[in-house]
Each structure stands twice: as C-alpha cells, then as structure tokens.
C-alpha cells in the first residue's frame, strides 16, 4: 500500500482522526496528494501523514503488513 492510500483509507474510515486533522491542522482529505505526503519540509505533510498512519494502525484501520514498506 502506498503512503497516500494509507492516509486516505485512515481518513475515510475514522471520523476521530479526520476531525483531528481538520480541526487541529486545518488539512482536509483532498489536501493530500502523492507528493506532499512524502515532503517533510515546510509546505509538505510528511509528518502529519506519518501521524495519521500511526493512528490508523492503532485503531486497526490499517494492518502492519499493509504499511511495513512505507
């Protein structure tokens, strides 16, 4: 599973994580793309994407096997 796909799956299936992302970071589902999820500098969402994926794993939305190569 690609990083963007993991982020999108988590945001799609977790209201809690999606609301946290929208309210605390003012970043919405459509703001993520295949490039900015890998950018850790200003203007990118790399760190936020990693946090979303970690939360998706914690909520059992994602499997370790799905994201172990990310």
HELIX and SHEET records of a PDB file:
HELIX    1   1 UNK A    3  UNK A   13  1                                  11    
HELIX    2   2 UNK A   15  UNK A   25  1                                  11    
HELIX    3   3 UNK A   29  UNK A   31  5                                   3    
HELIX    4   4 UNK A   36  UNK A   38  5                                   3    
HELIX    5   5 UNK A   46  UNK A   58  1                                  13    
HELIX    6   6 UNK A   64  UNK A   67  1                                   4    
END                                                                             
